[in-house]
């Protein structure tokens, strides 16, 4: 898809957060739906639920008011709220954005005291202008919000005579006084840059340690579409030494401490077809959630009071190739009754990574890839409530079939990624186990016909299953299924008003389990919202 690559190289770079855009919006009647896309369309929406908000007393703080025309960051200052105490039942971030004219999708981040609390991308605007908003539960960063901090935000943009869209955003935090449902981390840390790499120094009584990595392949170039790259001898516009398998690893003092499958993000200009995304973005496009790694088995090593080298790398990226961003936050829960915890790392074993890509040439070239990796880490700590042992088992899997014709006039992919983790904690009571199974799917193709009309048909899936047991008895469980489907086409190499673009898209977001049920579906036709249905 060379046209897709050209579009993305001009698009800029970005970041994201947990998201909700509009609810209960009026759907267009069939008679109101145009025969093709016009100069304006419905504001971006998603079927994902809004952040639940408690009824406690609340206070609001503005983090940023900014207009982004270039790559100059917004810099400001944060001061904690005065009237809601320093312990909160929930903290909710909200970004309100607007843009009009012509502009590519852009990526952006928001840092408070150096901690990344939001990574987001933007929708592409209509000539008449659009507005959208994003919400995210950021309660886990409460430690950061208890003191005055510097604020930095950037949505890298380029404005000229052709690309006229200036991105205007307003960002707030709303604090709800009270106790959270589960204890927020006692400390939120970032990595320090040293001559030897990045280092982490944790409190000596750290009892639980979790790293977050906001990993995105972006910024244009082939790593934005890493899942389509192929190795020699296949002839394709995006090459990688070992094909499309990517794995985000974190190491502690050179030892492999965690592995994760990156989410296959599709931004709002993706797959060469912005008409797929004008109203309904792909899953997580406005909510780039971080990869998480339970580093508790390494706590005994990290609790010695010295800095330790912690590094993140993306396996599979060709040497010298840029395009990945992977900032790290580290969340720490401490043992309030002990100043220093001791223990040991007892197991750190990994399988050899599997990665096989088979190229079958022909009228329809094909690359079949199977890959995966498994890691087990265990460790214990002697805490104020006895010895506590933690074991983390994580297994990654990747299967894909990529097919394309010469000249890439047809380019398709059918891919599945799995990321399964089991964390078992033994000590001070019955054993506790949390099992998290993640599955991402992508199935579609872009075709350029003899009439020079481009069509993309695409289905994306984001699924998760979480189950928690205590002493073998299931305590809570949940299932998530966020599925997007789109079909859009337009004429290439003509002015915008002569593209005669048409397109339909649907999203169904289902979440159910011991916490209840949420099931909402949205449908669009030619940029108009035609269905907004709740099923629970």
ABEGO torsion letter per residue (X at the ends): XAAAAAAAAAAEBBBBBBBBBEBGBBBBBAAABBABBBABBBBBBBABBBBBBBABBBBBBBABBBBBABABBBBBBBBBBAAAEABBABBBBBBBBBBBEBBBBBBBBBBBGGBBABBBBBBBBBAAEBBBBBBBBAAAAAAAAABBBBBBBBBBBBBBAABABBBBBBBBBBBBBEBBABBBBABBBBBBBBAAEBBBBBBAABABBBBBBBBBBBGEEAAAAAAABBBOABBBABBBAAEABBBBBBBBGGBBABBBBBBBBBBAABGGBAAAAAABBBBGAABBBBBBBBAAAAAAAAAAGBBBBBBBBBBGBBBGBBGBBBBBBBBBBBBAABABBBEBBABBBBBBBBBBBBBBBEABBBBBBBBEBBBBBBBBBBBAAEBBBBBBBBBBBBBBBBBBBBGGABBBBBBBBBBBBBBBBBEGEBBBBBBBBBBBBBBBBBBBBAAGBBBBBBBBBBBBBBBBBBGGBBABBBBBBBBBBBBBBBBBGBBAAAAGBBBBBBBBBBBBEAAEBBBBBBBBBGGBBABBBBAX
